[in-house]
Amino acid sequence: MRYFANLTAGRIILWCYLIWYLFFTARYFDPSRALWLTSLGLSGIIGIALLISTWTGKGALGGWQTFRLFLMPFCVSSFSALVKGRGFTLVFSPSVRENLIALGCCAAFCAFVAGMKLGRRS
């Protein structure tokens, strides 16, 4: 719980990105092996490029930072493939209801984090 109480605004946003991705991935899941292997391959290629671009020679990135460099391209490529041809605009579903549910999940997470932060101060 301490982890959530200490989240920065930037990390809260990253968690909300993940929640949005997971909601729509669950909603539009496709078991196609090709889709997931392509996303994994792109993740590897782009993740390595991002890793190279962040390398300064002064030391390695932390494990979670490195993981995110590979996770984000995986999420972007798989999300794109899952929602292709379904009427999405950017990352928004044509269904207002779906968008509101996903937004509600993000809001619930933010409320949870706020509660953890308030509890830490008490």
N, C-alpha and C positions, 0 to 999 in steps of 0.2 A: 504494500500500500504506500510505502514511503516513495517508491518510484513515481507513482501517479501524483503524489503531493508535491513533488519537485519538478514536474514537467514544465518546460518553458513554453511560451506561446508557439514557437516554431515547431516544437515536438507535438504539441496538441494538434496543430494543423496537419502534420504528417500522419498522426493517428486517424484523424478524420478522413484523410485521403484513403487510408487503408480500409476504414469502415465503409466508405462509399464503394470502393472497389469490391470488397467482399460481399456487400449487399447485392450488387448487380451481377457479380460472378455467380452467386448462388441462384439468382433469379433466372439468368440466361445460360446456365452451365451447359457446355457441350463436351461430351466425353471423347471427342476426336483426338486420337493420339497425335496426329499431325499438327493440330493447333497448339497443343502443349509443348511438343518437341520443338516446333518453330519458335515459340515464345522463349523456351529455355535456351535455344541456340542464339537468338538475338540478345538475350540477357547476358550470355557469356561474352559475346563479341563487344557489345556496348559497355558492359560492366568493366571489361579489361581496359577499354579505351578511357572510360571515366577514371579508373584507377591510375592509369598512366598520366592522365591530365592533372590529377591531384597530387601526384608524387613530387615531393620537394627535395628528396635526398636527406632530409633531416630526421626522418623516422616514419614508421608505418602509421597508417590510420588505425583507429580503434576497430575492433571486430564488428560492432554494430554499424559503424560508418561504412565499412567495406561491404557488409551485407546489404545495406540500403543501396549502394551503387549498383548492385546486381539485381536487387529486388524491383527497383523502380522500372527498369526497361522491361522486365518480365511482366509486371502488372500492366504497363502501357500497351505492350504488344498483344497480350492475351485479352485485355479489355476491348481493344480495337476489333479483334477478330470475333469476339463474342457478340458485340452489338452491331456489327456490320449488317446493313440492310434492314435494320429495325427502327429506323426513323429517328435515331438519336441526333441531337444538335450539341456539338462538342461532347460533353460527358453527361448531358441531360436527356433523360428518357422522354419520349413523347407523352408518356403517362404522368400527369401531374401527381396522381396518387403515389406512384412509385418514387418520384422525386421527394415528395413530402415524407414518406416513410424513411427513405435514406437520410434525409436531412434531420428527421426526428431521432434517428439512431446517433447521428453526430452530436445533436443537441443533448441527448441523454448522456453521452460520453463526457461532453464538456461540463454538464451539471455534476456528474460523478467526480470529475477532477476538481471542480470548484469545491465540492464537499470535502474532498481529501485535503485540499489546501486550507480550508477553514478549520478542519479538525486538527491539522498540524499546528495552527496558530493558537488553538485553545489550550 
